Amino acid sequence: MSKDDTRDASVFDALMAEVMAGATRFGHREHVHLTWLAVRRCGVPAAVGLVSDGIQRTARYAGAPQKYHATISRAWVELVGYHVAESGEGDFPAFADHHSALLDKRLLTRFYRPATLASTRARTGWAEPDLAPFPWQDAARQHSGQKEVP
């Protein structure tokens, strides 16, 4: 493990400890909370790596490396990051109340077909949404005057 990997693991572990201090289990809300903390402290690009690597490491340690999903991890970080940038909530409960859709673990089904998320490409790399664009993609498309492709 490199010095950067060790530092990232320490940051992830500290964020995880902060989230779990008030929780009894690590469910979807805690995943979103962890992601919110990572985005606010590191920015979206760094949070993608930090959260993805941390979850992947945790899954391997738990003996369930197949539970890690690259597209799902990145998509959640980007969705949370978009809403963090859009709002000014300084505490997680206020953020969660304001963006309650993020607490629905099925949210990605608005953007992805099940077969896309089940693919090897999506599990191991990145797959673009194929049902609807993410909010920032839709806004960019509208701004540029492009029509949405069905």
Disulfide bonds with the S-S distance in Angstrom:
none
